[in-house]
């Protein structure tokens, strides 16, 4: 598992895989699942601190993925990489707010 994080942190993972699979697919699924679970916990009238903790649990991972996209895109260069950098920033905002 450390290899997964290491290659992404160093910008060594393929940019397409990092952006489309790791961030948009898996990261979004984790964020949606976390939000859904938080809503269930809220419906069960559990403490607000627990609901918020569950809701924001994926945020550090999402920040990691966004930084990894930026680091990898900077190495790649080009318009596609710049668009992925912009997309990752917008995605991070969307997952943090939603």
SVG drawing of the C-alpha trace seen along z (x, -y; Angstrom):
<svg xmlns="http://www.w3.org/2000/svg" viewBox="-34 -25 43 27">
<polyline fill="none" stroke="black" stroke-width="0.4" points="0.0,0.0 2.9,-2.4 3.9,-1.9 0.5,-3.3 1.0,-6.5 4.7,-6.8 4.3,-6.6 1.5,-9.1 3.3,-11.5 6.4,-11.4 4.4,-12.0 5.4,-8.6 1.9,-7.2 0.4,-7.6 -1.6,-10.9 -4.6,-9.4 -4.9,-6.6 -4.4,-9.0 -6.9,-11.5 -9.7,-9.3 -9.5,-6.2 -7.9,-7.2 -9.4,-10.6 -12.6,-10.9 -13.8,-7.3 -12.5,-6.0 -12.2,-9.4 -15.7,-10.3 -17.2,-7.0 -15.4,-7.3 -16.7,-10.9 -20.3,-10.0 -20.3,-6.9 -19.0,-9.0 -21.7,-11.7 -24.4,-9.0 -23.2,-7.4 -23.1,-10.8 -26.7,-11.5 -27.7,-8.1 -26.0,-8.9 -27.7,-12.3 -31.1,-10.6 -30.3,-8.3 -29.7,-11.5 -26.2,-10.6 -23.9,-13.4 -23.1,-16.1 -19.4,-15.8 -19.6,-12.1 -21.7,-13.0 -19.2,-15.7 -16.2,-13.5 -17.7,-10.8 -18.6,-13.4 -15.2,-15.0 -13.2,-11.7 -12.1,-11.5 -10.9,-15.1 -7.2,-14.4 -7.2,-11.6 -8.9,-13.9 -6.3,-16.6 -3.5,-14.0 -5.0,-13.0 -5.3,-16.6 -1.7,-17.3 -0.6,-14.1 -2.4,-15.1 -0.7,-18.5 2.7,-17.0 2.3,-14.5 0.8,-17.1 3.7,-19.5 6.1,-16.8 4.0,-15.9 3.3,-19.5 0.9,-20.4 -2.7,-21.6 -4.1,-18.2 -2.1,-18.3 -3.2,-21.9 -6.8,-20.9 -6.4,-18.0 -4.9,-20.4 -7.9,-22.6 -10.3,-19.7 -8.6,-18.3 -8.9,-21.6 -12.6,-21.9 -13.2,-18.3 -11.6,-18.9 -13.9,-21.9 -16.9,-20.0 -16.1,-17.0 -15.3,-19.2 -18.6,-21.2 -21.0,-18.4"/>
</svg>
